[in-house]
């Protein structure tokens, strides 16, 4: 009985720790290695492993030391919404879909990333179908998904 209890606690702890670190990454880097601080300058800029920090178990790369320090001072301010997954897919279908880090929108101080491949640009769909309504749905869906 004691072993079952300990196993249950371990599995529960593992599940909670993984839920906290659910951020879209590719090859171990958040947002495929793009510098999340640069989105607020209106640019999608690839970061460097030379300027890396880890936040909640995920590696983030930056263009330079200044951007890395900005992030480390207040990481939450720079994190893309919905764990860095496609905002449109989270809002429309409640699904986690990979993104094109160069397809993004900054709205009300928050970064939204979008899928853009095979002739489908979900940022265009986000704007066409109504960003406000999709964001409200995405907020609800993300609470369930994260």
N, C-alpha and C positions, 0 to 999 in steps of 0.2 A: 504494500500500500504506500509506504514511504517513497519507494522508487517511482511509482506512478505519479505521485504528487510532485516530486522533483522534476521528472520528465515533463509534466504538464507546465510547470513554472518555466522551465527552459524553453519549451516550444512557444509559450506565450511571449516571453521576453524576446525571442528571436523574431517573431511576427511583428511585434511592436517596433523593434529597432529597424527592421526592414521597411516598415510603413513610413517611418520618419525620413528615410533616405531615398524615397521614390522620386528620382529626378532623371529625366531623359538624358542619357549619355551614350556616347559612341566611343569605342576604344578606351573606355575609362574616363573620358573627359566630358564634363557638362557641356551641352549645346555644341557638341562636336569640336570643342576646343576654341570656340569663339569667345571673345572678351565681352562679358555681359555688361560692363560699364560703358562700353562704346555705343551701345544701342541708344543711350540717352544723349549722345552726340549726333544721332541720326545716321550712324554708320554700323555696318556689320564688318568687324575686323577680327581676323584670326589671331588668337593669343599664342603665346609661346610657353613651352614647358619650362623655360628659364624663369618665368614669372608665374609660378603655380602656387595655389593654396588649396587646402581641402576644407570643405564645409559640409557637415553632416554626412561624411563618408563619400563625398563626390569631389573629384578634382576639378578646379576651375583654373583656366589659363587666361593670362592677361597680356596686353601689348607692352606694358612697361611696369616699373615698380610703383609709380604713382597710382595707376589703376588698381593694382593689386592691393595697395594700402587703402584706397577708397573703399574697395569691397570689404576688406577685413574690418574696417571701422564700423560698417553697417551692412552686412551681407543681405539682409532681408530686403533692403531698399532696391537691390539690383537683380534679385531673382526673378526670372520670367514667371508669369502666372502659370498655373496648372502644371507645375513640375517641369516646365519646359516642353511639354507636349503640345500638339497642335490645338490652339484655342478653338478653332472652328469645329474640329472633330469632337472635342470635349463637350462643346455646346450643342451641336446638332445631334450627335448619336451617343454621347457619353462613352466614347472610346479613346484610348490612348493611342495616338498615331505619331510617328516620328515626324520631324520637321526639317525644313530647309533653313538653316540658321541665317541665311541672307534674306529671308522673307519674314518681316516683322513689322510690328506697329507699336508705337509708344502712345498710350492714351491715359490721361489723368495720372501721370507718374508711374505707370506700370507697363511692363514689356509683355507683348503677346507674340508668340511665334506660330508659324503656319507651315503646313505641308505645301510644297510646290514642285510637282514633277508630273511627267506623263500628260502634260496639257491641262493639269488641274492646279490652279492657284487658289488655295482656300482663303487667302487674304482678300482676294477679289470677291469671293462668295460671302465672306464675313461682312464686308462693306455693303454689298448688294442686298443681302438678306436682312441686314439690320444688326449692327454690332451690339447695340444696347440689349436687344432681346436675346441674342445669342450669348452675350456675357452673363446675363441673369441665369440662363439655363446652365451655362458652363459652371458658374459658381456652385449651383446646387449639385450638378453631376460630379464635380470635383470632390465635394465633401464625401460622396459615396465611394469614389474611386481611390482616393489617397490612402 
